[in-house]
Amino acid sequence: MSKPESKVVATGAVEDEVETSLYAKRIKIYPREVHGVFAFWRTVGVFVLLGLYYVVPWLRWDSRQAVLFDLPGRKFYVFGLTFWPQDFFYMTGLLIVAALSLFFFTAIAGRLWCGYACPQTVWTEVFLWIERKIEGDRPKRQKLDAAPWSAHKFAVKGSKHAVWVVFAAFTGFTFVGYFTPITGITHQIATFTLGPWETFWIIFYSFATWGNAGFLREQVCIYMCPYARFQSAMFDKDTLIISYDEKRGEPRGSRRRGSDPQEQGLGDCIDCTMCVQVCPTGIDIREGLQYQCIACAACIDVCDNVMDKMNYPRGLIRYTTENAMEGKGKHILRPRIILYAIVLVGILAATTYSMVTRVPLELDVIRDRMSLYRETEDGDIQNVYLLKILNMDRVAHDYTLSVSGMKELKLDLNGRSLHVDPGDVVEVPARVNAEADEIEKRSTVIRFHIQATDNPAIKAEEKARFLGPVGGDVDE
């Protein structure tokens, strides 16, 4: 009887062990504040990126908001450019550039995006700064969380969350300001007339910012972000990564300042664990590169500070490559990087050139499918088309239309004027007549030309087929 019982206990123990490993309880991380070269550049990145995010919606351009994605009006304003749904192929180019940039910089120096520019990192840095200002440094925050609830703890925690909520609400308000004129939203909030959709998105994005930067933090990087999982596919042995010099640092151990580690049989690492205490994801970089590392380089800054105090050379933890650690030298400029750079610059240049030289006019020509051609009373051969004129400019235009491709072509718009308001599509029936004697082929390519009367640079053309009664080869 005892054997089956022991088997059940053993099985239960195995199940408990599996459950614990798969669903480990989160241990809150208290990153220590650090100062240094990389910390300085992270701070610069935060100021620049958040500065752009919060300031750009307030910029004006030609009496309108400089950057505005007007979804109801199907207009997308980016300073002097106005884009319409027909211009969405530019978005494809920008997404390709973004993807190639990610590959390019990751192949060079690992997760630079995660450590310096990712929104999760940027907003978490701000929330951590607020937390430090209100609750204190790392030991004080740990002591406060461990203490029982009291009036003091409630006041401190409440003050922190109040500032968090205000900052998150301003973030959500700014986000909606990219899609609805921000001055209008400000007036609506002041007069309590804010619409339901604006209200919903401000609350939603505010809550997302508060939750992600205030509570989830490293959980987003470790468990939710897919980049942490496939980043290794973009690494090679010449990628710059944050590495601990094990040959120099081991065996680690504490010692007095000024002592000679070689006499004690120790390496340069004094096992102060400062590199662990400053890590925002709570890893120990001395255990090797891990997917949780977001390449923020906080461990480099703090380790260099410790090395300075111990009068040891800097660089125990540093940006280096796997080949360099093995004594094979650094090879930053390599075929893979050159190929990424060439493709990236080429696509970026082509997309930029296309956007700059873009003509805000589109002409579409559709043949009348009910009949191939008609013979008029004058003996001319007539083809009927439907012209669709799209004005993608910010102002209305009057246009002139002409046709070419055959001799003595006559264009009849039945007296219609070609006035198109901004963003509108005007459909115009057009009849094209040709003398029967001039028709040499059954199908001939003709071209419709359209041009704005007030701006000759705004012009477009579209080809079509003119069908006639004479047999022959088809003109390509």
C-alpha positions in Angstrom: 0.0 0.0 0.0 2.9 2.3 0.7 4.3 2.1 -2.8 1.3 3.5 -4.7 1.1 6.3 -2.1 4.8 7.2 -2.6 4.2 7.1 -6.4 1.4 9.6 -6.1 3.4 11.9 -3.9 6.3 11.8 -6.3 4.1 12.5 -9.3 2.6 15.4 -7.4 6.0 16.8 -6.7 7.0 16.6 -10.3 3.7 18.4 -11.3 4.4 21.1 -8.7 7.9 21.6 -10.0 6.7 21.9 -13.6 3.9 24.4 -12.5 6.4 26.5 -10.6 8.8 26.7 -13.5 6.1 27.6 -16.0 4.2 30.1 -13.9 6.9 31.7 -11.7 5.6 34.5 -9.6 7.0 37.9 -10.6 9.6 39.4 -8.3 9.4 43.2 -8.4 12.6 44.8 -9.7 13.9 48.0 -8.2 16.5 49.4 -10.7 19.1 51.6 -9.1 19.8 55.0 -10.6 23.0 55.1 -12.6 25.1 57.8 -14.2 27.5 57.6 -17.1 28.0 57.9 -20.8 25.2 55.6 -21.8 22.9 56.9 -19.2 23.4 60.4 -20.6 22.5 59.3 -24.1 19.5 57.4 -22.9 18.4 60.7 -21.2 19.0 62.6 -24.4 16.9 60.1 -26.3 14.0 60.4 -23.8 14.1 64.2 -24.1 14.3 64.2 -27.9 11.6 61.5 -28.5 9.1 62.7 -25.9 9.8 66.3 -26.8 8.8 65.5 -30.4 5.8 63.5 -29.4 4.4 66.2 -27.1 5.3 69.2 -29.2 4.6 68.2 -32.8 0.8 68.3 -32.5 1.0 72.0 -31.5 3.0 73.1 -34.5 1.2 75.0 -37.2 1.6 75.0 -40.9 -0.4 77.2 -43.3 -3.1 78.0 -40.6 -3.6 74.3 -39.8 -2.0 71.7 -37.6 1.3 70.7 -39.1 0.9 66.9 -38.5 -2.7 65.6 -38.4 -4.1 62.3 -39.5 -7.7 63.3 -40.3 -9.4 59.9 -40.6 -13.0 61.2 -41.2 -11.7 63.6 -43.9 -9.4 61.0 -45.3 -6.5 63.5 -45.3 -3.1 63.0 -43.7 -1.2 66.3 -43.2 2.6 66.1 -42.7 3.8 69.7 -42.7 3.7 70.8 -46.4 2.5 67.5 -47.7 -1.1 66.2 -47.9 -1.7 62.5 -48.4 -4.9 60.7 -49.3 -5.9 57.0 -49.1 -4.5 56.6 -52.7 -1.1 57.4 -51.3 -0.9 54.6 -48.8 1.8 52.9 -50.9 4.1 55.4 -49.3 3.3 53.7 -46.0 4.6 50.4 -47.4 7.9 52.1 -48.3 8.2 53.6 -44.8 7.5 50.3 -43.1 10.1 48.6 -45.3 12.6 51.3 -44.3 11.7 50.8 -40.6 12.2 47.0 -40.9 15.5 47.3 -42.7 16.7 49.9 -40.1 15.9 47.4 -37.4 17.9 44.7 -39.1 20.7 47.1 -39.9 21.2 48.5 -36.4 20.6 45.1 -34.7 23.3 43.5 -36.9 25.7 46.3 -35.9 25.1 46.7 -32.1 22.2 44.4 -30.9 19.1 45.8 -29.4 19.8 49.5 -29.7 16.1 50.1 -30.4 15.1 48.4 -27.2 17.6 50.2 -25.0 17.2 53.7 -26.3 14.2 54.3 -28.5 11.4 51.8 -27.8 8.3 53.5 -26.4 8.1 51.0 -23.6 11.7 51.9 -22.6 11.2 55.7 -23.0 8.0 55.9 -21.0 9.3 53.5 -18.3 12.3 55.8 -17.8 10.0 58.7 -17.1 7.8 56.7 -14.7 10.9 55.4 -12.9 12.2 59.0 -12.6 8.9 60.1 -11.0 9.0 57.1 -8.7 12.5 57.9 -7.5 11.6 61.6 -6.9 8.6 60.7 -4.8 9.5 57.4 -3.1 13.3 57.8 -3.0 16.2 55.7 -4.1 16.3 51.9 -4.4 16.7 51.0 -0.7 14.0 53.5 0.3 11.6 52.0 -2.3 12.2 48.5 -1.1 11.8 49.5 2.5 8.5 51.3 1.7 7.1 48.3 -0.1 8.0 46.0 2.7 6.5 48.2 5.4 2.8 47.7 6.5 0.2 50.1 5.2 0.1 53.4 7.0 -1.0 57.0 6.5 2.6 57.8 5.3 2.8 54.9 2.9 -0.7 55.7 1.5 0.3 59.4 1.0 3.5 58.5 -0.8 2.0 55.8 -3.0 -1.0 58.0 -3.7 1.1 60.9 -4.7 3.2 58.8 -7.0 0.1 57.3 -8.7 -1.5 60.8 -9.0 1.5 62.1 -10.9 1.6 58.9 -13.0 -2.1 59.3 -13.9 -1.7 63.0 -14.8 1.3 62.2 -17.0 -0.5 59.2 -18.6 -3.6 61.3 -19.3 -1.5 64.0 -21.0 0.1 61.2 -23.1 -3.4 59.9 -24.1 -4.6 63.5 -24.8 -1.5 64.1 -27.0 -2.0 60.8 -28.9 -5.6 61.7 -29.8 -4.3 65.1 -30.8 -2.6 63.5 -33.8 -6.0 62.4 -35.2 -8.3 65.2 -34.0 -7.1 68.9 -34.0 -5.5 69.3 -30.6 -6.7 72.8 -30.1 -10.2 71.7 -30.7 -9.8 68.9 -28.1 -8.5 71.4 -25.6 -11.5 73.6 -26.1 -13.9 70.6 -25.9 -12.3 69.4 -22.6 -12.5 72.9 -21.2 -16.2 73.2 -22.1 -17.1 69.6 -21.2 -18.2 68.9 -24.8 -15.6 66.2 -25.7 -17.1 63.5 -28.0 -17.4 59.9 -27.1 -14.7 58.5 -29.4 -12.1 61.1 -28.3 -13.0 60.4 -24.6 -12.7 56.6 -25.2 -9.3 56.8 -26.8 -7.8 59.3 -24.4 -8.9 57.0 -21.5 -7.7 53.9 -23.3 -4.3 55.2 -24.2 -3.8 56.8 -20.8 -4.6 53.5 -19.1 -2.2 51.6 -21.4 0.6 54.0 -20.6 -0.1 53.9 -16.9 -0.3 50.1 -16.9 2.7 49.3 -19.2 5.2 51.9 -17.8 4.0 51.8 -14.2 3.3 48.1 -13.6 4.2 45.7 -16.4 7.6 47.3 -17.3 10.1 44.5 -17.9 7.2 42.0 -18.3 6.5 43.6 -21.6 10.1 43.2 -22.8 10.4 39.7 -21.5 7.1 38.1 -22.2 5.1 40.3 -24.6 7.6 41.7 -27.1 8.3 39.3 -30.0 11.6 41.0 -30.7 13.2 39.5 -27.7 12.5 36.0 -29.2 13.8 36.5 -32.8 16.7 39.0 -32.1 19.2 36.2 -32.1 18.5 35.5 -35.8 20.0 38.9 -36.6 23.1 38.5 -34.5 26.4 37.0 -35.6 29.8 36.7 -34.0 30.7 40.3 -35.1 27.6 41.9 -33.6 28.4 44.4 -30.8 26.8 43.1 -27.7 27.1 43.9 -24.0 29.4 41.3 -22.6 31.2 40.5 -19.3 34.9 39.7 -19.7 34.9 36.5 -17.8 38.7 35.9 -18.3 39.5 39.2 -16.7 36.7 39.2 -14.0 36.9 35.6 -12.6 37.2 34.4 -10.0 35.2 37.1 -8.5 35.2 38.1 -4.9 35.2 41.0 -2.5 38.3 42.8 -1.4 39.6 46.1 0.0 40.2 49.0 -2.2 43.8 49.3 -3.3 44.5 45.6 -2.8 46.2 43.6 -5.5 43.6 41.0 -6.8 46.4 38.8 -8.2 47.9 38.3 -4.8 44.5 37.1 -3.6 44.0 34.9 -6.6 41.0 37.0 -7.7 39.8 38.6 -10.9 38.7 42.2 -11.3 35.1 41.6 -10.5 34.5 42.5 -6.8 31.1 40.8 -6.8 29.3 44.0 -5.7 26.2 43.0 -7.8 25.8 46.6 -8.9 25.3 45.4 -12.5 22.3 43.4 -11.3 20.9 46.2 -9.2 20.8 48.7 -12.1 19.4 46.2 -14.7 15.8 47.1 -15.6 15.0 43.5 -16.4 16.8 42.1 -13.3 19.3 39.8 -15.1 23.0 39.1 -14.2 25.0 40.0 -17.3 27.9 37.9 -15.8 26.0 34.8 -16.7 26.3 35.7 -20.4 24.0 37.3 -23.0 20.4 36.6 -22.3 17.3 37.4 -24.3 16.0 39.5 -21.5 18.8 42.0 -22.0 17.5 45.2 -23.7 21.0 46.6 -24.3 20.4 49.7 -22.2 24.1 49.6 -21.1 23.3 50.6 -17.5 25.6 47.7 -16.3 28.5 49.2 -18.3 28.1 52.6 -16.7 27.9 51.3 -13.1 30.7 48.8 -13.6 33.0 51.5 -15.0 32.2 53.6 -12.0 33.1 50.7 -9.7 36.3 50.1 -11.7 37.2 53.8 -11.3 36.8 53.6 -7.5 39.0 50.4 -7.4 41.6 52.0 -9.7 41.1 49.1 -12.2 40.9 49.6 -15.9 37.4 50.2 -17.3 35.7 47.7 -19.7 35.1 44.7 -17.5 31.6 44.9 -18.9 31.6 46.6 -22.3 30.2 46.6 -25.9 32.2 44.0 -27.8 31.8 41.1 -30.1 32.1 37.4 -29.7 35.0 37.2 -32.0 36.8 40.0 -30.1 36.3 38.2 -26.8 38.0 35.2 -28.4 40.9 37.3 -29.6 39.9 37.3 -33.3 39.4 41.1 -33.6 36.4 43.2 -34.4 34.8 43.2 -37.9 32.0 45.8 -37.8 32.1 46.6 -41.5 31.2 43.3 -43.2 29.3 42.2 -46.3 26.0 41.8 -44.4 26.1 45.4 -43.0 27.1 46.8 -46.4 24.2 45.0 -48.1 21.7 46.3 -45.5 23.1 49.8 -45.9 22.9 49.8 -49.7 19.3 48.5 -49.7 18.2 50.8 -46.9 19.7 54.0 -48.5 18.2 53.0 -51.9 14.7 52.4 -50.6 14.8 55.5 -48.4 16.1 57.7 -51.3 13.4 56.3 -53.7 10.6 56.8 -51.2 11.8 60.3 -50.3 12.2 61.3 -54.0 8.8 60.0 -54.8 7.2 61.9 -52.0 8.9 65.2 -52.8 8.2 65.0 -56.6 4.7 63.7 -56.0 2.0 65.4 -58.2 -1.3 65.9 -56.3 -3.4 64.8 -59.3 -4.7 61.5 -60.5 -6.5 60.7 -63.7 -8.3 57.4 -64.4 -9.7 56.5 -67.8 -12.4 53.8 -68.2 -13.7 52.8 -71.6 -17.4 52.5 -72.3 -17.9 48.7 -72.3 -21.4 48.8 -73.8 -20.0 49.4 -77.3 -16.7 49.1 -79.1 -17.2 52.3 -81.1 -19.9 54.4 -82.8 -20.2 56.1 -86.2 -21.4 59.6 -86.0 -23.6 61.5 -88.6 -20.5 63.2 -89.9 -18.9 59.8 -90.6 -16.4 60.0 -87.7 -15.6 57.1 -85.4 -16.4 57.8 -81.8 -15.2 56.2 -78.6 -16.8 57.0 -75.2 -14.8 57.1 -72.0 -15.5 57.9 -68.3 -12.8 60.1 -66.8 -12.2 60.1 -63.1 -10.3 63.2 -61.9 -8.9 63.1 -58.3 -7.6 66.4 -56.8 -5.2 65.4 -54.0 -4.1 69.0 -53.4 -5.1 71.2 -50.4 -6.9 73.7 -52.7 -9.4 73.5 -55.5 -8.3 73.6 -59.1 -9.7 74.1 -62.6 -8.2 71.8 -65.2 -7.8 71.7 -69.0 -8.0 68.4 -70.8 -6.6 67.3 -74.2 -6.0 64.1 -76.1 -3.3 62.9 -78.4 -2.1 59.8 -80.3 -3.9 60.2 -83.6 -4.4 62.9 -86.2 -7.4 65.2 -86.0 -8.8 63.8 -82.7 -11.7 65.8 -81.3 -12.6 65.8 -77.6 -16.1 66.5 -76.5 -16.9 66.9 -72.7 -20.5 68.0 -73.4 -19.8 71.4 -71.9 -18.7 70.1 -68.6 -16.2 72.3 -66.6 -13.3 70.6 -64.9 -13.5 72.2 -61.5 -12.5 69.8 -58.6 -12.5 70.7 -54.9 -9.6 69.4 -52.7 -10.0 65.7 -52.0 -12.9 65.3 -54.4 -13.3 62.9 -57.3 -15.2 64.2 -60.4 -16.5 61.8 -63.1 -16.6 63.3 -66.5 -18.0 61.5 -69.6 -15.8 62.2 -72.6 -16.4 61.5 -76.3 -13.4 61.2 -78.6 -14.0 61.4 -82.4 -11.5 60.5 -85.1 -11.9 60.7 -88.9 -12.4 57.3 -90.4 -9.6 57.9 -93.0 -7.1 58.4 -90.2 -7.8 55.1 -88.5 -5.1 52.6 -89.6 -5.4 50.0 -86.9 -8.3 48.3 -85.0 -6.7 49.4 -81.7 -4.6 52.5 -81.2 -3.1 53.9 -78.1 -4.2 57.4 -77.3 -3.3 59.6 -74.3 -5.4 62.0 -72.2 -3.5 65.0 -70.8 -4.8 67.0 -67.9 -3.3 70.2 -66.4 -4.3 72.7 -63.7 -4.9 76.1 -65.2 -3.4 77.9 -62.2 -0.3 75.7 -61.8 1.3 74.1 -64.9 3.4 71.8 -62.7 0.2 70.0 -61.7 -0.4 67.7 -64.6 -1.0 64.0 -65.4 -1.6 61.8 -68.3 -3.3 58.4 -68.8 -3.3 56.2 -71.8 -6.4 54.4 -73.3 -7.4 52.4 -76.4 -9.2 53.9 -79.3 -11.0 51.2 -81.3 -12.0 51.4 -84.9 -13.4 49.3 -87.8 -10.2 48.7 -89.6 -8.4 45.4 -89.0 -4.7 45.0 -88.3 -2.1 44.5 -85.6 -2.7 45.9 -82.2 -0.5 48.8 -81.3 1.4 48.3 -78.1 
